[in-house]
Amino acid sequence: MKNSIRIYLSVDLNDKPAALALIPHLKLAIPGVDLEFWDAGSVPSELYRKKAAEFLASTHLFLAFISVHYLDTPDVRWELNQAIALQKKRSSFQILAVQAKSSFIPQELIGFPLSPDLNDPLEQTGISMDRQLVRVAEKARILLEKTPRIKTPSPVKIDLSLDDLRSRLLPLLDRVDFKPIFDLLKAIAYDAGLLKLLFEAEDAFVNLIQQTRGLKTDILAFIEQKERYKKELQDIIIWLREDELVENWKIIFIDQYYNFQKRPKLPVTPYFFIPTEGIFIPETLHLPGSGSTNMSAEQVGMLSYQQKQDFRRSLLLAQDAIAIENFARAFAHCEHVRNHIDPESAQLYEYLLITYIHNNRPELIIQDALLGEGRMINHTTLFSGRLQRYQQDVKCPTQTGAYNRRVSAEILSDGMVQVYESWPNDYILDTGKRAHLHKDHQEAARRF
């Protein structure tokens, strides 16, 4: 057993007397070892999480005192999540759930060792608490004895300068969505003035995106404001100082930038600019006319009056469906036009591209391309290609067409990253020792 052991007492204030009463029993159960306990009471509230994270980094045993109020406070929920994440990375870090009072086991702690038993808590009528505390201390001693003896590696010096940081952050400004760069900067920022600038800039950018969904701005005004926010972020990055960043900013940045620590991610959300223009009626079809003898030569491949009316009605219905975010219905109206008329209209294919990606999430489109038949990505490519072609040929072009094609490419790229990171092994960096596992993923990785 180690010469010095750090024990973290994670407890609600109502159960703190029981936690303090356990300390003497732990010292008796683990003799000849210097025990150091986390004392939250001596830490100012504004520094709580910072100091707690530093203590957790070298903790050997995490004791979670379970009661009905255990997860009531944000700090306790935070420290429990930190402990579970740390335990997955460091086998010498152990977690023991202590049943302080009769209560259900939190979902996060199911599967971890428990003492006393579920129906035998520390505090109960007719049984001395000292007897229960001895059982907990003995369980903690056994758990620590079984802990793998791993030599603590010496700290790794990370050679990352501010110029290296800037060289990685500045290219992110070429993205349509600035959320990744905001997340990175907020994670490493410490100075209150810098954080204020970041939060204000992020709120303004989110508000700008909301305006595009609420049809409250046009594309030219949107691009102009977006460039202004891009310039503000660029200035923040260029003038970053090391004293404005947290002490371990290098570790945090590398961890998040390269996604070394896996985190649950929300589905990729499309952020297209919803067109606000009126309906442009096309004159020509994608395919030649039927060749009927009743049609004059100049009418071959032209839309009839009935087709134009059907086109206008269907796209108006699609616009209404998009306005209430019913993208499935909007796509059905656009697909009806494509199947029954198929006009040469950039506007129609812009609506098809937007509604199809909204209706089929980007990560699902990529999954189908890598592991399925690829029909979804083929549809997306068709709609984007036709949109580009008709924009170039000036066939009912739109102001938002080029921007939305760029958005579709970026969010499909994000979907590809999310699918790849969901795989259990890294098949690009893998040595080949697990070649017999997940052959479908190996085959899919070759398609990247």
C-alpha positions as CSV (number, residue, x, y, z in Angstrom):
1,M,0.0,0.0,0.0
2,K,1.1,3.6,-0.6
3,N,3.0,5.6,2.0
4,S,0.6,8.5,1.5
5,I,-3.1,8.2,0.5
6,R,-5.4,11.0,-0.6
7,I,-9.1,10.4,0.1
8,Y,-11.9,12.6,-1.3
9,L,-15.0,12.8,0.7
10,S,-17.9,13.7,-1.6
11,V,-20.8,14.4,0.7
12,D,-24.0,16.6,1.1
13,L,-23.8,19.0,4.1
14,N,-26.6,17.1,5.8
15,D,-24.4,13.9,5.8
16,K,-21.1,15.6,6.7
17,P,-21.2,14.4,10.4
18,A,-21.2,10.8,9.2
19,A,-18.3,11.5,6.8
20,L,-16.2,13.2,9.6
21,A,-17.0,10.2,11.9
22,L,-15.6,7.8,9.3
23,I,-12.1,9.5,9.3
24,P,-10.9,8.0,12.7
25,H,-12.0,4.5,11.6
26,L,-10.1,4.9,8.3
27,K,-7.0,5.8,10.1
28,L,-7.3,2.8,12.4
29,A,-8.1,0.5,9.4
30,I,-5.1,1.7,7.4
31,P,-2.2,2.1,9.9
32,G,1.3,3.3,9.0
33,V,0.0,5.4,6.2
34,D,-0.4,9.2,6.0
35,L,-4.0,9.8,5.1
36,E,-5.0,13.2,3.6
37,F,-8.6,14.1,3.3
38,W,-10.4,16.7,1.1
39,D,-11.6,19.5,3.2
40,A,-14.2,21.5,1.2
41,G,-15.0,23.8,4.2
42,S,-11.6,25.6,4.0
43,V,-11.9,26.4,0.3
44,P,-13.6,29.7,-0.9
45,S,-16.7,29.0,-3.0
46,E,-15.2,30.9,-6.1
47,L,-12.1,28.6,-6.0
48,Y,-14.0,25.4,-5.1
49,R,-13.8,23.6,-8.4
50,K,-10.3,24.6,-9.2
51,K,-9.0,23.4,-5.9
52,A,-11.1,20.3,-6.0
53,A,-9.8,19.4,-9.5
54,E,-6.2,19.7,-8.3
55,F,-6.9,17.4,-5.3
56,L,-8.8,14.9,-7.5
57,A,-5.8,14.7,-9.9
58,S,-3.8,12.9,-7.2
59,T,-6.6,11.2,-5.2
60,H,-6.5,7.5,-4.6
61,L,-10.0,6.9,-3.2
62,F,-13.3,8.7,-3.8
63,L,-16.0,8.2,-1.2
64,A,-19.5,9.1,-2.3
65,F,-21.9,9.4,0.7
66,I,-25.2,8.5,-0.8
67,S,-28.5,9.9,0.6
68,V,-31.6,11.3,-0.9
69,H,-30.0,14.8,-1.1
70,Y,-26.6,13.7,-2.4
71,L,-27.0,15.1,-5.9
72,D,-28.9,18.3,-4.9
73,T,-25.9,20.7,-5.2
74,P,-24.2,21.5,-8.5
75,D,-20.7,21.2,-7.0
76,V,-21.4,17.6,-5.8
77,R,-22.7,16.6,-9.2
78,W,-19.7,18.2,-10.8
79,E,-17.2,16.4,-8.5
80,L,-18.9,13.0,-9.1
81,N,-18.8,13.4,-12.9
82,Q,-15.1,14.4,-12.6
83,A,-14.3,11.3,-10.5
84,I,-16.1,8.9,-12.9
85,A,-14.2,10.4,-15.9
86,L,-10.9,10.2,-14.0
87,Q,-11.5,6.6,-12.9
88,K,-11.9,5.6,-16.5
89,K,-8.5,7.0,-17.3
90,R,-6.5,6.0,-14.2
91,S,-6.9,2.5,-12.8
92,S,-5.2,3.4,-9.5
93,F,-8.1,5.8,-8.8
94,Q,-11.0,4.0,-7.0
95,I,-14.6,5.0,-6.2
96,L,-16.5,3.6,-3.2
97,A,-20.2,4.4,-2.7
98,V,-21.1,4.7,1.0
99,Q,-24.8,4.2,1.8
100,A,-25.2,7.1,4.4
101,K,-29.0,7.0,4.5
102,S,-31.7,4.8,2.9
103,S,-31.9,6.0,-0.7
104,F,-31.8,4.7,-4.2
105,I,-28.3,4.4,-5.8
106,P,-27.8,7.3,-8.3
107,Q,-27.5,6.0,-11.9
108,E,-23.9,7.3,-12.1
109,L,-22.8,5.1,-9.3
110,I,-24.4,1.8,-10.3
111,G,-21.7,-0.8,-10.7
112,F,-19.3,0.7,-8.3
113,P,-18.5,-1.0,-4.9
114,L,-21.1,-0.2,-2.2
115,S,-20.7,-0.3,1.6
116,P,-22.8,-1.0,3.7
117,D,-25.4,-2.9,1.7
118,L,-28.3,-1.1,0.0
119,N,-30.8,-1.9,2.7
120,D,-28.2,-1.5,5.6
121,P,-27.2,2.3,5.7
122,L,-24.9,4.0,8.1
123,E,-27.8,5.7,10.0
124,Q,-30.6,3.4,11.0
125,T,-32.5,2.7,14.2
126,G,-31.3,0.0,16.5
127,I,-27.7,-0.4,15.0
128,S,-24.7,1.5,16.2
129,M,-23.2,3.8,13.5
130,D,-19.7,2.8,14.7
131,R,-20.4,-0.7,13.7
132,Q,-21.3,0.4,10.2
133,L,-18.4,2.8,10.0
134,V,-16.0,0.0,10.8
135,R,-17.5,-2.0,7.9
136,V,-17.0,0.9,5.5
137,A,-13.4,1.5,6.6
138,E,-12.6,-2.2,6.1
139,K,-14.2,-2.1,2.6
140,A,-12.0,0.9,1.8
141,R,-8.9,-0.8,3.1
142,I,-9.5,-3.9,0.9
143,L,-10.3,-1.7,-2.1
144,L,-7.0,0.2,-1.7
145,E,-5.0,-3.0,-1.2
146,K,-6.3,-4.4,-4.5
147,T,-5.6,-1.2,-6.3
148,P,-3.0,-1.8,-9.1
149,R,0.4,-0.5,-8.1
150,I,1.3,1.9,-10.9
151,K,4.2,4.1,-10.8
152,T,3.1,7.7,-11.2
153,P,4.6,9.0,-14.5
154,S,6.7,12.1,-14.4
155,P,5.0,15.2,-15.7
156,V,5.3,15.6,-19.4
157,K,6.5,18.9,-20.6
158,I,4.3,20.2,-23.4
159,D,6.1,22.5,-25.8
160,L,3.2,24.6,-27.0
161,S,3.7,28.4,-27.4
162,L,1.1,31.1,-27.9
163,D,2.2,31.3,-31.6
164,D,1.4,27.5,-31.9
165,L,-2.0,28.2,-30.2
166,R,-2.8,31.0,-32.7
167,S,-1.7,28.9,-35.7
168,R,-4.3,26.3,-34.7
169,L,-7.1,28.7,-33.8
170,L,-6.9,31.2,-36.7
171,P,-7.8,28.5,-39.4
172,L,-11.0,27.7,-37.5
173,L,-12.2,31.2,-38.4
174,D,-12.7,29.9,-42.0
175,R,-15.5,27.8,-40.8
176,V,-19.1,28.9,-41.2
177,D,-19.9,28.0,-37.6
178,F,-17.8,29.6,-34.9
179,K,-19.0,27.4,-32.1
180,P,-15.8,25.2,-32.0
181,I,-13.5,28.2,-31.6
182,F,-15.7,29.7,-28.9
183,D,-15.7,26.4,-27.0
184,L,-11.9,26.2,-27.2
185,L,-11.3,29.8,-26.1
186,K,-13.7,29.6,-23.2
187,A,-12.1,26.4,-21.9
188,I,-8.6,28.0,-21.6
189,A,-9.6,31.6,-20.7
190,Y,-9.0,32.7,-17.1
191,D,-9.0,36.5,-17.3
192,A,-12.5,38.0,-16.5
193,G,-12.2,40.6,-19.2
194,L,-11.3,38.0,-21.8
195,L,-14.2,35.8,-20.7
196,K,-16.6,38.8,-20.9
197,L,-15.5,39.5,-24.5
198,L,-16.0,35.9,-25.5
199,F,-19.4,35.5,-23.9
200,E,-20.6,38.8,-25.5
201,A,-19.2,37.8,-28.9
202,E,-20.8,34.3,-28.7
203,D,-24.2,35.7,-27.7
204,A,-24.1,38.1,-30.6
205,F,-23.2,35.4,-33.0
206,V,-25.9,33.0,-31.7
207,N,-28.4,35.9,-32.0
208,L,-27.3,36.4,-35.6
209,I,-27.9,32.7,-36.4
210,Q,-31.3,32.9,-34.8
211,Q,-32.1,35.9,-37.1
212,T,-31.5,33.8,-40.2
213,R,-34.0,31.2,-38.9
214,G,-36.5,33.8,-38.1
215,L,-36.2,35.4,-41.5
216,K,-35.2,38.7,-39.9
217,T,-32.2,39.5,-42.0
218,D,-31.0,39.0,-45.6
219,I,-27.9,37.2,-46.7
220,L,-25.9,40.2,-47.5
221,A,-26.5,41.8,-44.1
222,F,-25.8,38.4,-42.5
223,I,-22.4,38.0,-44.2
224,E,-21.4,41.5,-43.4
225,Q,-22.2,41.0,-39.7
226,K,-20.5,37.6,-39.6
227,E,-17.3,39.1,-41.1
228,R,-17.4,41.7,-38.3
229,Y,-17.6,39.0,-35.6
230,K,-14.8,37.1,-37.4
231,K,-12.6,40.2,-37.2
232,E,-13.4,40.5,-33.5
233,L,-12.4,36.9,-32.9
234,Q,-9.3,37.3,-35.0
235,D,-8.2,40.3,-32.8
236,I,-8.9,38.3,-29.6
237,I,-6.7,35.4,-30.8
238,I,-3.9,37.7,-32.1
239,W,-3.7,39.7,-28.9
240,L,-4.0,36.7,-26.5
241,R,-1.6,36.8,-23.5
242,E,-0.5,33.9,-21.4
243,D,-1.5,35.6,-18.2
244,E,-5.1,35.7,-19.5
245,L,-5.2,31.9,-19.7
246,V,-5.6,29.2,-17.1
247,E,-2.4,27.7,-15.7
248,N,-2.8,24.3,-17.5
249,W,-4.2,25.8,-20.7
250,K,-1.8,23.7,-22.8
251,I,-3.2,20.4,-21.5
252,I,-6.8,21.6,-21.8
253,F,-6.3,22.8,-25.3
254,I,-4.6,19.7,-26.6
255,D,-7.2,17.5,-25.0
256,Q,-10.1,19.3,-26.6
257,Y,-8.5,20.2,-29.9
258,Y,-7.5,16.6,-30.6
259,N,-10.5,15.1,-28.7
260,F,-8.2,12.8,-26.6
261,Q,-10.9,12.7,-23.9
262,K,-14.1,11.3,-25.5
263,R,-17.2,13.3,-24.7
264,P,-20.8,12.7,-25.5
265,K,-21.8,14.9,-28.5
266,L,-25.1,16.2,-29.6
267,P,-26.3,15.5,-33.2
268,V,-24.9,17.8,-35.8
269,T,-27.4,20.6,-36.3
270,P,-27.8,22.2,-39.7
271,Y,-27.6,26.0,-39.7
272,F,-28.6,26.9,-43.2
273,F,-29.6,30.4,-44.2
274,I,-33.3,30.0,-45.0
275,P,-34.0,31.8,-48.3
276,T,-36.4,34.8,-48.0
277,E,-36.8,35.5,-51.7
278,G,-40.0,35.2,-53.7
279,I,-40.7,32.2,-56.0
280,F,-38.9,32.4,-59.3
281,I,-40.9,30.6,-62.0
282,P,-38.6,28.6,-64.4
283,E,-39.1,28.4,-68.1
284,T,-37.3,25.2,-69.0
285,L,-37.3,21.5,-68.0
286,H,-34.3,19.5,-67.1
287,L,-35.3,16.9,-69.7
288,P,-36.6,17.6,-73.2
289,G,-40.4,17.7,-73.8
290,S,-42.4,14.6,-74.7
291,G,-41.9,15.3,-78.4
292,S,-45.7,15.4,-79.1
293,T,-46.6,16.4,-82.6
294,N,-49.1,18.9,-81.1
295,M,-46.2,21.0,-79.7
296,S,-44.2,23.5,-81.7
297,A,-40.4,23.1,-81.8
298,E,-39.8,26.1,-79.5
299,Q,-42.1,24.6,-76.9
300,V,-40.2,21.4,-76.6
301,G,-38.5,21.3,-73.1
302,M,-40.6,24.3,-71.9
303,L,-42.9,24.4,-68.9
304,S,-46.6,24.6,-69.6
305,Y,-48.9,27.0,-67.8
306,Q,-50.2,24.2,-65.6
307,Q,-46.7,23.1,-64.7
308,K,-45.8,26.6,-63.7
309,Q,-48.8,26.9,-61.5
310,D,-48.1,23.5,-59.9
311,F,-44.4,24.6,-59.4
312,R,-45.4,27.9,-57.7
313,R,-48.1,26.3,-55.5
314,S,-45.7,23.5,-54.3
315,L,-42.8,25.8,-53.5
316,L,-45.1,28.1,-51.6
317,L,-46.3,25.2,-49.6
318,A,-42.6,24.2,-49.0
319,Q,-41.8,27.7,-47.8
320,D,-44.7,27.5,-45.3
321,A,-43.5,24.1,-44.1
322,I,-39.9,25.3,-43.6
323,A,-41.2,28.4,-41.7
324,I,-42.7,26.0,-39.1
325,E,-39.7,23.7,-39.3
326,N,-41.7,20.8,-40.8
327,F,-38.8,19.8,-43.1
328,A,-40.3,16.4,-44.0
329,R,-43.4,18.0,-45.5
330,A,-41.3,20.7,-47.2
331,F,-39.1,18.0,-48.8
332,A,-42.2,16.1,-49.9
333,H,-43.5,19.2,-51.8
334,C,-40.1,19.9,-53.4
335,E,-39.7,16.2,-54.3
336,H,-43.2,16.3,-56.0
337,V,-42.0,19.1,-58.2
338,R,-38.7,17.3,-59.0
339,N,-40.5,14.0,-59.9
340,H,-43.4,15.4,-61.9
341,I,-41.9,18.5,-63.5
342,D,-38.1,18.6,-63.0
343,P,-37.5,22.2,-64.0
344,E,-34.2,23.9,-64.3
345,S,-34.3,25.9,-61.1
346,A,-31.5,26.6,-58.6
347,Q,-34.1,27.7,-56.1
348,L,-35.9,24.3,-56.2
349,Y,-32.6,22.4,-55.6
350,E,-31.6,24.7,-52.8
351,Y,-34.8,23.9,-51.0
352,L,-34.2,20.2,-51.7
353,L,-30.7,20.3,-50.3
354,I,-31.8,22.2,-47.1
355,T,-34.8,20.1,-46.4
356,Y,-33.1,16.8,-47.2
357,I,-30.2,17.4,-44.8
358,H,-32.6,18.6,-42.1
359,N,-34.8,15.6,-42.6
360,N,-31.9,13.2,-42.5
361,R,-29.3,14.1,-39.9
362,P,-25.7,14.7,-41.3
363,E,-24.2,11.9,-39.2
364,L,-26.8,9.5,-40.5
365,I,-26.0,10.5,-44.1
366,I,-22.3,9.8,-43.5
367,Q,-23.1,6.5,-41.7
368,D,-25.1,5.4,-44.8
369,A,-22.2,6.4,-47.1
370,L,-19.6,4.5,-45.1
371,L,-21.6,1.5,-43.9
372,G,-24.7,1.4,-46.1
373,E,-25.5,1.7,-49.8
374,G,-24.7,5.4,-50.0
375,R,-28.1,6.5,-51.3
376,M,-28.4,9.4,-48.9
377,I,-25.1,10.9,-49.8
378,N,-25.9,10.4,-53.5
379,H,-29.1,12.4,-53.1
380,T,-27.2,15.2,-51.3
381,T,-24.5,15.3,-54.0
382,L,-27.2,15.4,-56.7
383,F,-29.1,18.3,-55.1
384,S,-25.9,20.3,-54.4
385,G,-24.5,19.6,-57.9
386,R,-27.8,20.7,-59.6
387,L,-27.9,23.8,-57.4
388,Q,-24.3,24.8,-58.5
389,R,-25.0,24.1,-62.1
390,Y,-28.2,26.1,-62.3
391,Q,-26.6,29.0,-60.3
392,Q,-23.9,29.1,-63.0
393,D,-26.4,28.9,-65.8
394,V,-28.5,31.6,-64.2
395,K,-31.6,29.3,-64.0
396,C,-33.6,30.9,-61.2
397,P,-30.5,31.6,-59.1
398,T,-30.7,32.6,-55.4
399,Q,-28.5,34.9,-53.3
400,T,-28.2,32.2,-50.6
401,G,-27.3,29.3,-52.9
402,A,-23.5,29.5,-52.6
403,Y,-23.6,30.0,-48.8
404,N,-25.9,27.1,-48.2
405,R,-23.7,24.8,-50.4
406,R,-20.8,25.7,-48.2
407,V,-22.9,25.0,-45.1
408,S,-23.9,21.6,-46.4
409,A,-20.2,20.7,-47.0
410,E,-19.2,21.8,-43.5
411,I,-21.9,20.0,-41.6
412,L,-21.4,16.8,-43.5
413,S,-17.7,17.1,-42.6
414,D,-18.7,17.5,-39.0
415,G,-20.9,14.5,-39.3
416,M,-18.0,12.5,-40.7
417,V,-15.8,13.4,-37.7
418,Q,-18.6,12.5,-35.3
419,V,-19.1,9.1,-36.9
420,Y,-15.4,8.3,-36.9
421,E,-15.0,9.3,-33.2
422,S,-17.9,7.0,-32.2
423,W,-15.9,3.9,-33.4
424,P,-14.3,1.9,-30.6
425,N,-10.8,1.9,-32.2
426,D,-8.8,4.3,-34.2
427,Y,-8.2,2.4,-37.4
428,I,-5.9,5.0,-38.9
429,L,-3.5,5.0,-35.9
430,D,-4.1,1.4,-34.8
431,T,-1.2,-1.0,-35.0
432,G,-3.2,-3.8,-36.6
433,K,-3.3,-6.0,-33.5
434,R,-7.1,-5.7,-33.4
435,A,-7.5,-6.3,-37.2
436,H,-10.1,-9.0,-36.5
437,L,-12.4,-6.7,-34.7
438,H,-15.1,-4.5,-36.3
439,K,-14.2,-5.3,-39.9
440,D,-17.1,-3.2,-41.1
441,H,-15.5,-0.1,-39.5
442,Q,-12.1,-1.0,-41.1
443,E,-13.8,-1.2,-44.5
444,A,-15.6,2.1,-43.8
445,A,-12.4,3.8,-42.7
446,R,-10.9,3.1,-46.1
447,R,-13.6,5.2,-47.7
448,F,-12.7,8.4,-45.9
